Amino acid sequence: MLVEVCVSSMSSIKNAATAGADRIELCSALELGGLTPSAGFIRQALDLNILPIHCLIRPRQGHFFYSSEEITLIEQNIKNANLLGCQGVVVGMHNNKFKLDIPLLKKWKSLAGSMFITFHRAFDVLINPEESLEQLIELGFDCVLTSGQNENAIDGINNLKSWNEKFGLQINIMPGGGIGIDNCKIFKAAGLSSIHLSGSKIINPIKIPKEVNKELSFLNKPLKDSDTNILRQVVQSFKFS
């Protein structure tokens, strides 16, 4: 049983380790669904040396149909993650027909080398997901992060269970999206061996001096960190109960 935590801060990595999580998906901008973290952040995360670091490779928010320039950036970021020493990368895409671009993904798998490779929630917009799973297995992908083609994984539980029963011995089906203390046991009961979550809460804002204009929008964006207590409860429920 494995618990992966998506994080965008050093403190969240430490909190995840303290809670007993197994792996980190390293991101920036989780409020946008996660983007590729900076090289500096990746280095710091690896230097902690407390949990395996899998780096999200996503150049922008929005859909997963990428321009040639964006594809070049994705490929450079896969190379960078490999050179820096990440244990895994998390990638995803679709073509303009919302299907997999097999030659492109084959190239990305090659660039990843020996790193663990996960196909992220771009999977949730693919047409014919079972065909896509067969293709990802053929390409040598290790894992698919998916909410069962729903906004939240709990609503996609029937798809997740079905895919796991059909393909789970060949590729890890990892639920993600809206997973927390209240529902993590449902995925375990359905036979799924891993889950993905942030386990976050809003952290205390900084104290703003009266001379500063408090109405500035960037001062009022809530900041979140993965919370040790939330994650510890999920780990205990999913892995040990």
N, C-alpha and C positions, 0 to 999 in steps of 0.2 A: 504494500500500500504506500502510495507516494503523494505528498502534498507539495505542489509548486506554488510559489508566491510571486506575483508580479509586483515589482517595486520601482520607485523612481527616486530613492534617496538612500544614503548610506545608513541612516538610522533604521530604515525599514528592513534592510538586509540583516542588521544586528538583531532587530526584533524577531524576524522570521527564524533566525538561527536559535535564539533563546527559546522560542516557542516549540522547537522541534521539527520545523519544516525540513524538507529534503533538498529543495532546489530553488533557484532564483531565475525568474525571467526578468532581465534587466531592461528597463525602458526609460524614456523621458515622456513627459506630457501624458500621463495616464488619463487626464480629463478629456483627451482627444482619442482615447482608445489605445494609446501607446505609440511612441515613435522611437527611432533609433537613438540610443544614448550617445553622448560625446565620448571621444577616445579617453579623455581625462577621467570621466566617471567610470568607464570600463576598467581602466588601470587601477583606480582606487578600490573598486569592488573586488577585483582579482587579488589585490594585495591583502585584503582582509583574510582571504584563504580560510573561510569558515563554511561556505556552501558552494556547490557547483554553480557557475554562472552561465546561463544561456542568454544570449544577446538578441533582442528583437531587432529585426532588420525591416524597417518601414519608413520610407522617406517623407511621408506626409500623411495627413488625415484624409478621410474620404474613401472612395472606391479603390479597388485593387487592380485597375487596368492602367498600366504604366506606359509613359512615353519612353522613347529611346534614351533620353537624358536621364530619366529616373531609373531605368534599368541599369545604366552605367553606374549610377550612384549606389544602387543596391549591391551590385557586384563588388564595387570597391569596399563597401562596408562589410560584406561577407569576408573578403580577404583580410580586412583590418581586424575583425573579430578573431579570425584564425591566427593571425600573427601575434596578437596581444595575448593569446592563450585561453580564450573562452572554451568552455567544455561543450558548448552547443550554440546553435543559431536557430532563430524562429523566423520563417519566411512565409510568403504567400502571394498569390496573384491569380488573376483570371484574364482570359482574352476577351475580345469584344462580344463574344458569344457566351460569356460566362462559363467557359470550360477551361481546363488546364492547357497551358502551352507546354507540351511535353519536352521539346528540344531545349527550351529555356530553363525549365526546372532541372533537366539533366545536367545542364551547365552549372547551375547553382549548387546542385549536389556535389559535383566535382570540385567546385571552389571551396566547399565546406570541408572537403578532405575527410579526416577521421572524426570531426566533430559530430555530436548528436544533432540530428536535424528534425525540426518540428514544422509542420505546415499549420499556419495559424487560422484565425477565424474567417479568412477569405473563403475557407471551405464552406461557410454557411450560406454563401450566395451561389455556389456552383450548381449547375443543372446536372442531374443524375449523379448524386453523391456516391452511390455504390460503385459506379463505373470509375469515378474519381479515386475512390479508395483503392481499387484494384490497380490503377495506374500509379498511385503513390507508392504502393507496395512494390510494384515492379521497378520503380525508380530507386528504391532503397531508403525511403523516408522511415524514420523511427517512430514518429508520433504525429497525431492530428489533434489540434486544439479546436474544440467545436462546442457550440451550444445546441447541437441537434437541429440546426437551421431555424432556430427561434431566437428571440431577443434574449431570453434567459434559459439556461440549461435545464431547469426544472420543467419547463414547458416542452422541451425537446427530449425528455427522458425516454420516450418510446423509441425514437430514432436512435438515440445513444445506445440503448440496450440492444436493439436489433443489430446495429453495426458492430458492436462489441462481440456479440455472439457469432457473427459471420466472419469477422476479420481480426478480432482481438488477439489471436495467436500470432498474427503476422505484422500487426502495427498497433501501437498503443492508442486507444481512443480515450482522450483526456477531456472530460467536461470542463467548461469554463463559462462564466457569465452568470452573475447573481448567486453564486454559491457562498454559503455562510453557515453559521452555527445551527440554524433551524432546519436546514435541508441536506447537510452533507451526508448524513447516514442513508438517505434515500439512494444516493448514487452507489454507495457501498452495497446496499441490499440488492441493487440492480446488477451487481457483478462487475462494476467498473473499479479498476485498481488504482486510479489516480484522479486528482482533482486540481483545479487551477483557480486561484482567487487572490485578491489583494488584502482582504481582511483589514481594511483601513477605516480610520475615523478622522474627523476634522481635528487638527491640532490647534493649540492656543495661538491666537494672533499676536503679533508684536504690539508693544505699547507705542502708540503714535503720539508724538509731542503735539501740543495744541497749535503750534506754529505751522504745522504741516496740513495741507488741504486733504482732509479725510475722505473727500468725495471722489478722489482720483480712482479710476476703475481698477488699476493694478494693485491698489492697496486693499481692495475688498474682495479679491478672489480667494476663496477658501483653500487652504493647504491641507493635504491629507498625508498621513503616514500609516503604514501597516502597524496594527496594534497587537502587542504581544499577547494580551489576554484573549482577544478574539481568536487569534491564530492558535493559541494553545488549546482552546476549547475545540476548535475544528480538528486539530491534529489528534487530540485525545479521542474525539468521537469517531473520526474516520479511520484511524489506524489501530486503535486499541480497545474499542468497545463493540 
